[in-house]
Amino acid sequence: MKKTILFILILFCEFAIAQETVGLVYSDINETKADGYTLFNTLSDDRVYLINNCGEVVNQWDFSGKNSKQSYLLENGNLWQSDQETADIRDWDNNVIWSVEFNSLGFRIHHDIAPLPNGNFLLLIRDTYTDVEMLAQGKDTSFDGSRFVLDKIIEIEPVGTNSANIVWEWKFFDHLIQQFDSSKPNFGSISANPQLLDMNYEAFNSVDYTHGNGIDYNADLDQIMISARHTSEIYVIDHSTTTAQAASNSGGIYGKGGDFLWRWGNPAVYDSGTAANQTLGKQHDAKWITDGIHKGKISVFSNDAYGTDLSASSAHIIEPNDVDGVYNLDKGKFSPEDYFWSYNGTILGEILRENSRSGVQIMPNGNALINETNKGRISEVDSSGKVIWVYKIPISGGTTFDQYTKEIADNGSFRATRYPENYVGFDGLTIVSSGIIENENSISANCAKLLSVDNLYFSDLRVYPNPTKDWLNFNFNKPIDQIKVYDIYGKIVLTQTNAELVNLESLANGLYVVKILSGGSTDSLKIIKN
């Protein structure tokens, strides 16, 4: 009987796949997804969501008109949210812990941040110089422009509820080399100094030299990774330095000061290759893989696939071949020569192609979570390249789209991250779903049924009325040991033992999740109090 029910559900689920347009639009029930909860926002909306693998919300944060660009779930369970001008830290229940306007600190951030284990944050900042300042460094006089933009990194320490101290700084500007003006102190051979940035590389004939778009931190190595779109390179630097050492070429545990420890993607930038050697193109979201079978490797999303294909994008794993954070330089180029793993296939019949933003996360089981910003789509791909899970973000600019809506715009997320169920930030939290974001989704509904291992045990349970104004009745042929009621943020608002009648009069109107415990089995259902 149980097998028959599952078979019918499988048929219904696969039949429904082609119909959904928002929310969970595809889920291969025969494949195991990476466990956990996926965090996303949209660039045009002030809501941040955490969903389970059935596309159901397990938590939501609302930022009251502050559109979110960077969202990170921290190890203490709080959420960081920021745009170029402001940042908030909220707790699980959406209470403001810390809020700051970056203008008050003298800067605006650009694209990305990285949380540190000590509670501080690394911020990627645009760093602007005048033509006079760049000429003093040996800028090619044929380059146009009155100002030039590089990038820098600052580390901030949150103070109180609305301020921060800048405690560390690193700049590209301090690590330039050129072979245009021999009268300048940074004159030298580009190829002989791969630890430095050629300030006259041909692609820099614009105001925006590097265009940093991603930053990551490796706590085991105390190193920082930077993705620079306009060089099509990723860089690794030492974080153990003082600010003074970070501006030099000595000091820190690796002895290189703030010079590059490793760079990869486009060796032509340091005069050690040609276009044929380019492996990245305008990439985003370079970061270390921190858990699972690929721990220690690096993942990255290349917007121009394999560095040169402008008609497609690709996701990659790179094995840097370092030994305790020391990287191999072979014949003037940093290892490796090629990727460890790549994906550039189609997702639900559409070629993977994103000309800006987007990203990839390699999860502990080896699967890749690919975020396509322009399409507003988050997909899980296994190591063989098979697409096994696809979620289409159903929100944009304050609008929530109904199921079967076909024309959707501005629903993309800068970053999507799946946090495993054992993530330390979930410790002490009871996580329950509050339903899908959109109005209906048959794939989500069937996914939830398939995951409910105790479904048959509770087949005779009746809970009524729903919606209810006050009392909730539980009609069941087995003893009920405990009933817990959760709000939409996963907070327990009511607990009752050995009861078949629960009074909800004290609760505010809204959606709640009721969890029933009986004989070692559990079941959950959603109820509306009105």
N, C-alpha and C positions, 0 to 999 in steps of 0.2 A: 504493500500500500504506500509506504513512504517513498519507494523508488518511483512509483507511478506518479505521485504528486510532484516529485522533483523533475521528472521527465516532462510533465505538462508545463511546469514553470520554465524549464529551459526552452521549450519550443516557443512559448509565449514571449519570453525575453528576446530571443533571436528574431522573432517576427516583428517585435516592436522597435528594433534597433534603428531601422531606416527612417522611422517616423519622427523621432525627437530632433529638435533643432537647437534647444538650449538646455543647460544643465548637463547631466550625464547623458551623452548621446551615443556612447558605445562602451560596452563592458563585456569582454570575452569571459564567459563563465567557466570555461575550461582551463583558464590560465590563472596562476597565482600572482596577485599584484603585491607590490611592496606594501607592507602594513603601515598604518599611520594616518595622519591627518594633514591635509594640504591647505596651506595658507596662501591667500591671494587678495589683491585689491584691484582696482582699476585706476588708470591715470585720470579719469574724468569723474570719479565718484568719491564720496567721503566715508564709504563703508569698507571694512576689512573683514573677511570671512575665513573661518577654519572649517573645512568640510571633511567628512569621512569618505571612504571609497565608494559609497553608494550615492554620493552627491548631496548628502544631508548635512545641514549646518550643526556643528557642535559648539561653536561660539561665534560671536559677532561683536565688533567694536564699531561705534559710530563717532565720527570726528567733527560733527556739526559744521559742515561747510569747508573743512580743511581736506582738500583732495590729497590722497596719499600716493607717494611715489615709492618710498622704501618702507617695507614692513618686515620686521623680524620678531619672531617669538623667542624671547630670551630664556636663559637657563633657569631663572627664578620664576618663570611663568608669566612675567609681564610682557607687554608688547611695545616695541619701538615703532613709531610711525613718524615719517618726515617728508617734507618737500624741500625745495631750495631755501626757503626762508624760515621755516619753523620745524620743531620736533616735539613730540609728546612721548612720554612713557605712561602707559595705562596698565592697570592690573587686570586680572581675568574678568572682573565684573565691570570693566570700562571706567573705573574711577581714575582720575588724573593723579599720577604720582609725581610727575615732573614735566614742565613745559617751558620751552625757551624760544625766543626769537633770535635767529642767528645774527641779524643786523646789529643787535645790541652787543654782540661779541666781535663785530667788525668783519664778518664774512658771510658768504652764501655758499651752500654746498652744491656739488655738481654730481648728480647721478647716484652715488652709492655711499654706504657706510659699512663698517665692520665692528661688531661687538667684541670686547675683550673680556677675558676671564675675571679681571679685577674690577669690572663694572664700568670701565671707561669705554670710549668709542673712538674708532678711527674714522675720520671724515675726509672725503675726496673734495678738494677745493680748487677752483680756477685761480690761476696765478698770473697776473697781467703785468707786462713790462712795456716801456716806451721804446720807440725806435732808437733813441740815444742809448738806452741801457743795453739793448741787444747789439748795437754796433760796437759798444765797448767790449762785448764778449766775442766779437769776430763774425758777426752776421754778414752774410753775402749782401753786398750793397745793391744787387739787382733785385732782391726780394722787396716787394711792395708792402706798404702798410705803415701806419703810425703807432700801432700798438700790437703786441704779440702775446698770445695766451699759451702758457704751459699749464701744468698741474702741480699741486702740492698736497701733502697729507698732514693733517693735524690730529693730535690725540686730545680729546677733551675729557675732563673729569666733571660729571654732574655735581652741582653744589646746591643744596637746599631743594626748593621746589621750582626755581625758575632761573637758574644761572649755571655757569660752568667755568672751569679754569682750563686754559690751554697748557698742557704739560709736556708736549713733544711736537716736533715739526720736522718734516723732510720735504725737499724741493727738487724737481727735475733741474731747475736753473743752476743748482750747485754742482751738477754732474754733466756739463756740456763739454764737447770737444769740437774742434773745427780745423780744417786745413785750407782756409781761405786767407786769413790774415796772420802772417808769421810774427807780427809784432805783439800779438796778444798771448798771455800766459797759458791759455788752454789750447794753443796750436799743437797739432800732433797728427799722427797717423790714425785714421779712423779704424782701419782693420786691426791695428795693433792694440787698440783700446776698446774692446767690446764691452767693458764695464761702464762706458760713458755713452752719452747720446750725441750723435752728430747733429748739431744745430742747423746745418745747411743741407741736410738731406733734401733731395729735390722735391719731395711731396710737401715740404714745409713752406713752400712759397704761398703762404696764406696766414691769416691772423691766428688760427687755431692749430698750434703745432701738434700736440699729443692727443687731446680730447679723451682724457681718462674717463672710462665708463663703468669700471668695476674695481672693487677692492676686497681682499680677503686676508684673513690672518690665520697662521698656523701656530698654535700654542706649543706644540712639541718642539718646533724649530725656532720659535720666536722670530718668524719671518713674515713679511707682508708681500702679497701679490697684487699687482696693478695691471689692469687691461687698458691699453691705449688704442683707441679706434683708428686714429689717423696714421699710426705707424704700422698697424696690423701686427702688433707685438704684445706679448705679456712679459712683465718684469718681476723679479723677486729681489727684495732688499732686506737688510738686517734691521730688526726693530730693537735689538738689545743696546743700540747706541744711545748716547746722550744727543741732545739737539745739536750741540757743537760738532760731535763726531759725525752725525748724519749729514752735515754740510761739507764733510771732508772725505778723504779716501783712506782713512785709517781709523781703527778703533772698533769696538763691538766684539762679540764672541767669534766672529768670522774674520776679523782683522781688516775689513774692506771699507769701514766707515759706511757712508751712504751710497757707495757705488753699487751697480747692479751685480748681484751674485749669479743671476741666470736671466737669460732672455730667450724668447722663442717665438717663431711665427713668420719672420721676414728678415733673413740675414743680410739682405741688400741694404738695410738701414745702417748696418755697421760694416758695409763694404766687404762682405764675405759671402756673397751669393748674388744670384740673379732672380728674375721673376720665376724661373723654373724651380727654384728652391723655396719659394714662398708657400707656406702651409696654412696661414690664417689670413682672413680678409675681413676687416672692419668688425672684428669679433666682440662678443659681450660675455659677461658672467664667467670669467675665468676664476676657478677656485680649487682648493685642495679637496680631495675626497677623504672624508674623515672617518668613515666606518665601512665595515664589510669587506668583500673580497678584493676591492680595488683601493683599499686604504693607502694613502700616501701618493697616489697618482693625482693627476690634475684633469678636471673637466672644463670644457669650453664650448661655446656656441659660435661658430664661424658664419657670419651673415653672408659672406661670399664664399660658397663652398670650396674647401681645399685651397682657399686663398685667391683663386683666380676665376672661379665659375660665378659669373654675375647673375646667372639665371636660377640659382638654387642656393640653399643654405645647408649647413651640416652640423652635427653634434659630434664631439670627439672626447676620447680619453687619451691623455698623454702620460707616458712614463718617463719622468725626468732623469732617472738613473743617478740620483744623488746618493751620497753616503753621508748620513748624519748632517744633511743640509749643505754639503759641499758638492758642487755640480761639475760635470765633466765638460771640458772644452777640447774638442777634437778637430785638429787641422783648422783652427780659427773659428769654428762654429760650435755652438752649444748643442749637446745631445738632447733628444734623439733626432734622427733624420726624418722620422715619420711618426704617424699616430699609432697608438696601441689598439684603438678601436674607433670606428666611425659609423655614422648613420646619416644618410641623405635621401631616404626614400619618400614615399607618399603617406599621407595620413588621411584616411577616409577618401581616397581618390584625389587629394590635392597635394601637389608637390610641396615639400618643405622649402618655403621661400619667405624670408623676412629681411627687409632692407634696413631695419633699425631695431634697437633694443633686443628683447627675447633672451632666452637662456636655457641651460640644461643642468640638471642635478643627477648625479649617479648615486643611486640608493644602495643600501647594504646588500640587497640580493643581486646587484649588478644591473638591474633595470635602469633605464634613463627616463627622467621626468622632463619633458620638453615643453617649454613655455613659448608660444608664438604670440607676440604682443599685438601685432596688427590684426590677427584673426581672433584674438581673445580666446585662445584655445590652449588647453593644457592636456598633454598626452603622455601615456606611459608606453614605452617601447622596450621589449626584452632584448637580451644580448644578441639574439639571432636576427634582430631587426623587425620582429613582429609587433604590430600595434595591438595592445591588449586593453587599453582604457583611454577614453577621450571625454573631456569635460569642456563645454562651451560656456564661458562666463555669461550669466544672464542679466547683468546690471550695467548701466551706463548713465552718467550724468544725473543721478537721482531717480532714474527709471528702472523698474524691474520688468523684464520682458516675459510675456506669457509664452507658454509652450506653442510650438509651431510657427512662431515669428521667424521670418526668413531674413529680413533686412535688418541687420544689427551693426552699429558702428560705435567706435570709441569705447569698446568693452575690454580693451587689452590691459594686462597686468605687466608692470615692469619686471617683476620677479614672481615666481611661484616656487614654494618650498614644501616638500612633504616631510613632516617630523614623525619619526617612528613612534609606535605606541609606548616604548620604554624611554622616550626622551625625558631627560631629567626635569624639564620645565613642566611636565604633567604630574610630577610627584605630588600626592596629596589632593589632587583634583578628581572629582567624579565627572566623567565625560559621558554625556548622553546627547542624542540627536534631538533637534527641535523641528525637523522637517526640511524639505527642500526650499530653495529661494524662490524658484518659479512657481506657477500655480499648480502644475501637475507634471508628472514624469513617470511613465510606466516602467522604464528601465530601473529607475531608482526604487520604485515600489517593489519590483520583483527581486532586486538585489537585496533589499532589506529582509525580505521573506526567506531567501536562501541562506542568509547569514544568521537567522534566528534559529539556533539549534534546538531551542526548547519550544518551538512553535506548536508541535503536536501535544506536548504536555499541557499547554494552556488552550487547547482547541475548544474547550467547553466554557471558557471564561467569558462573562458578559459584564461590561462596565457601562453604566448609564446613570442619568442622561448625559449626552455629550453633543452639543455644548450644555453647560450647567450654570445655574446661578449661585448655588450654594453646596448642596449635598451631592456626593458621588457614591453610587451603589456598586458593590462588587458581588456578583452572583457566580459562585464557583463550587464545583463538587469536591474540591480538596481544600484543606486548611490553608489559609493565607497567613504566613509568618510575619511579614512586614510590608508596609507600603511607604514608598518615598516619593515625594513630589519635588521636581526640579523646575527652576525657571529657565528661560532660554539661554542663560549664561552658564548653565550647569551647576548652579548653586542650589543646595537642598533648602527648601522653604517649609517643608512639612514632613514629619515622620510619624507613622502610627503602626503599632504592632497588634497582631491578632484582631484585625478589624475587617468588617464587611461593609462599613459605612464611614465615609470620610467627609468632614465638614471643611469646605473651602471658603467660607464666608470672609475670613480674614485676609484672603489673597486679593491682590489687584486684578482687574480684568486683563485677560491676555492668554497666550499660549503656554501650556505647561507639559512636561513629560512626567508620566506616572510610571514608576518601576515597582513591579510586584515580585516578591520573593515567596516561594512556596516549595517545601521539600527539597531544597538545594537547587531548584531551578528558578530562572528569572525571566520576566517578560516586560516589555516596555510599550507604552502607547501614548499618543498625544491627545490631550484634552483641551478644550477651550472654556475658560471661565468668563462669563459675560453678565 
